[in-house]
Amino acid sequence: MMRDIITLACQTCKQRNYTTTKNKKTIPHKLELKKFCPFCKTHTLHKEGK
């Protein structure tokens, strides 16, 4: 499979909130997105975790 399932973790509270897929061939670096964290109740940076 070319697309892998990854989890996105909040950088403020370290909670894993979202799952998404990414193509490792086109995006070799770790994914970083600004998303809403329900625990912090604000938009924070979410980084790709394990």
C-alpha positions as a printed NumPy array, in Angstrom:
array([[  0.   ,   0.   ,   0.   ],
       [  1.301,   3.426,  -0.911],
       [ -0.896,   5.454,   1.487],
       [ -0.313,   4.931,   5.209],
       [ -2.694,   5.753,   8.056],
       [ -1.152,   8.266,  10.482],
       [ -2.372,   9.894,  13.693],
       [ -2.123,  13.609,  14.416],
       [ -1.226,  14.635,  17.979],
       [ -1.747,  18.086,  19.501],
       [  1.546,  19.802,  20.327],
       [  0.067,  21.582,  23.368],
       [ -1.63 ,  18.749,  25.284],
       [ -0.134,  15.749,  23.376],
       [ -3.567,  14.155,  22.822],
       [ -4.029,  12.114,  19.639],
       [ -7.142,  13.653,  18.081],
       [ -7.182,  12.92 ,  14.346],
       [ -6.285,  10.15 ,  11.91 ],
       [ -5.552,  10.706,   8.24 ],
       [ -3.652,   9.102,   5.372],
       [ -0.582,  10.302,   3.537],
       [  1.457,   9.172,   0.587],
       [  5.016,   8.575,   1.822],
       [  6.456,   8.938,  -1.665],
       [  5.113,  12.459,  -2.289],
       [  5.317,  13.69 ,   1.36 ],
       [  8.459,  12.192,   2.962],
       [  8.546,  14.629,   5.919],
       [  6.297,  14.579,   9.011],
       [  2.905,  16.158,   8.425],
       [  2.   ,  19.303,  10.4  ],
       [ -1.51 ,  20.783,  10.279],
       [ -3.368,  23.425,  12.278],
       [ -6.525,  21.739,  13.563],
       [ -9.056,  22.223,  16.349],
       [ -8.182,  20.422,  19.593],
       [-11.31 ,  19.552,  21.626],
       [ -9.222,  19.254,  24.816],
       [ -7.534,  22.677,  24.494],
       [-10.656,  24.169,  22.854],
       [ -8.493,  26.135,  20.383],
       [ -6.824,  25.648,  17.024],
       [ -3.329,  24.266,  17.636],
       [ -0.552,  22.693,  15.616],
       [ -1.008,  18.938,  15.189],
       [  2.028,  16.851,  14.233],
       [  2.255,  13.374,  12.826],
       [  2.795,  10.783,  15.538],
       [  3.242,   7.02 ,  15.633]])
